[in-house]
Structure formats: C-alpha cells, structure tokens
Amino acid sequence: MKSIKVPLFKKTQRLVIRPLEDMDYENWAQAYSCLRPPQNEWDETNWAESELTKKKFKELLKKQKEQRTQDHFYEFGIFHKDDGILLGTVSLMDISRGIFQNAYLGYRIFNIYWGNGYAQEACKAAINIAFKDLKLHRVEAGIAPANKKSIKTAKAIGLRKEGLSKKRVLVHKKWVDLVLYAGTKEDFR
C-alpha cells in the first residue's frame, strides 16, 4: 500500500483544516456533546458519554492515522481559526489509485454552526488537499436527493451534477439512491 507523507494542513480565511491530534480531545468531546437535536435525517445527535472518553478518542486517532498511512481515508477536523473550536469534519474517503485516482468527499458541520458557509470553505480546502497534496485526479460527492443543503454546497464549491446512482449505499439497513456530483483536477485549476 502506498504511504503518503505530505503536510495535510490547510488554512482558509476563517478555518484550519487538519487531522485531529492528541491535544484536541477536550474540543472533540465538547463538540459531540453540545449538538442541537437532529435537524434532518442526515444530522446526528449528541454522542453518549461512554463514546466520548479519552480512550475512545485515542482509538479514533490511531484508526485515522492507519487509514492515512494506507492512503485510504483522510478525515480532517474543521477548526475555527480565531478560537480553535471544532466545527465539524471533512473527509476524502475510499481513495482509489491506479487508473482511477479518485476520492469521495464527505462533510459534516455540527448543527449549531449551520448557515455560516463553513461547509463550502472546508470542502474547497479538502479539494485543494486532494488535488495538490494527494495528487488525485477526481473528487466525487454522493448526496441523497432530498438533502438540498448538501446539494447547494456541492454546486457552490464547483462540483458538477453527473446523475442519479440507484441503490448506491447502505444506510440504516436500507439501500439508498445518491445524486453524484464530481470535479476533476482540470476543473479546479
């Protein structure tokens, strides 16, 4: 397996995008314990205290490091530049190399921070990492057709709609359709 050794850190106007580190435990635990009730079917609720322990956080960091080392999955915390608060996550997932050179883009802003444009800003930074640092050629986002806010984000960051993929992923024991949005390195020059 290919091991990528590049700095995976981006600053934007308001954000810092980087992997979680040991020093982020308190920030992470606070973020996942202060969410509003779910605002839609893709949103999540507060995590149980048993899931927010230092031990669980260390396990998460270890897993994320292994996935980066294997060049398979890169998850980044989205931190507010001014105060360092964890606002959500953005991921480059299921990396395919060889002739494909592709990643799936995933993003989640914690619901207490919705409506501030953080998803767009973080996704643009992740796409920059995908093309400049990871040397990928294509990034895709699969979005549930009813998830209008996520579709709006995909369009705003410059991804193009490619079509509907029927029964694409298994979510809550049910196969669901996704609308695919994508962009290539050439699209983002």
N, C-alpha and C positions, 0 to 999 in steps of 0.2 A: 504494500500500500504506500501511496505517496504521502510524504510528510511535508507540510507547508510551513516554512519558517519565515514569515513576514510579519511586520507590525500590523496588528488588527485593531486599529485605533483611529477614529476619525472625530474631528471637531467640526461642528457646523456653527451657524450663527448663535443658536441657543442651546445646543446639545453636545454631549460627548457620547460616542458610541464605542463600546469596548466590552470584552468578555468580563464576566463577574470575577472578582478576586476575593481573597480571604477577608479583606477589610470591609467588604460590602455586606457582611452578614446582618447587622442591625438594620441597615437600609432595606435589604431584601425582605426581612421578616416584617418590618413595618409596612412595606408596600403591599404584601399579600395578606395583611390582617386589617387593612383600613379601606377596603373596597366598598362601594355602594352595592346594594342588591343588584343582581344582573339586570342589565338594561335591554338585552335582547338574547336570542338563543345562542349566540356565539360568545357572549360575555361570560365571565366567571365570577364566582363569589369568593368571599374570604376563605382562606385555607384554614383547616383545623390546626390548633396549636401543636398537635403531635407531628404535623408536617413541617413546622417552622422551627425545628430545633437546629442547633449548631451542627449536630451530627448529620442531619439530613442535608444541610447546606454544604457541608464538606463532601458528601456523597455526590451532590449535584455538580460541584466544581470538578471533582475527579472525572465524572462521566463526560462533562462538557470538554475537558482537556483531552480525554481519549478520543472523542469524536473529531476534535480539531486535528489531532495528531494523525488520525486516519483519513483526513481530508474528506470527511463525510457530512459533517453538520457543524455549522458555526452559529452559535447563539450569542447575541450581544445585548447587554443592558443598555437602555436608553436613559441617560442621566442628564438632568438639567444642569447646564454649565455653571450657572451662578451659585446654586446651593448644593449640588450633587445629589439631589433627590432622584430615586429610581422611578421613572415614569412609565416603563413598560419594557418590552423586548422586541427585537427584530432578528430574524434568522435567515440564513442561507442553508437550505436543507437538501438532503438527498442529492448530494453533488455527484454528477456523472462526468467522468473524464473520457479519454479515448476520442472517438469521433464526435461525441455529443457536446462536451464542455458546458454543462447546464447546471443550474441550481434552481430550487423553488424558493421563492421569497415568502416569508411569513412575518406577520407583525401584529402586535397587541399593545395598545396603550391602555393603562389602567383607567377604568371608567371615571374616576374622579378628575382626570386630566383631559377628557374628551373635549373637542371643539377648539383646540388651540393650534392645530396644524402640526403637532408633533409627529404624527404617523408619516406625513409626507416628507418632513425633514429627515427623519430617521431612515426611511426607505431609500431616499436619494443617497444617503451616506452608505447604506448597505450595498446598493447597486454600484457605487464607486469602489467599494472594497471588492465586490465580485469581479469587476472588470479590470481594475488596476492592480490590486494586490493578489487576488486568486487566479487571475488570468483566464477567467471564464469567458465564454462567448455569448451565452444566452441566460436570461433570468425569466422565470415564469411565476405567475401568481394564480392559484386556483381559488375562486371565490364563489360561495353559494349565491345563486341568482337573486335571492331576496336580500342579500347583505348590501344594501345600497350605499352605506357609508364606506365600506371597503372598496366597492367598485369605484366610487368617487375618488378615493385615494389612488387606486391603480391608474385611473385616467390622468389625474393631476400630476403624477410623477413621470408620465410619458410612456406608460405601457399601452400597447395596442390590444384590442379585443381580437381574439383568434377564433372563438367559437365555444359551443357548449360541449362538454365532455360528460356523457351519460354514465351514471353509476361509478364515478371516479374514485371516491374514497369511502371508507367505512367509518362512520361517526355514530357513536352511541348505538352500535349494533345494527346500523341501517346504512345501506349504500346510497350515497347522495350525489347529485349532479353538481358540477362546478363549471363556471364560466372561466375560460382561460384567457389571461392577459399575459403578454410577453414583450420583451425587448431584447435586442442584441447589442453587442458592443458598438456596432456601427451606428445604431440608433442614438447612442448616448455620447457621441464624440463632441 
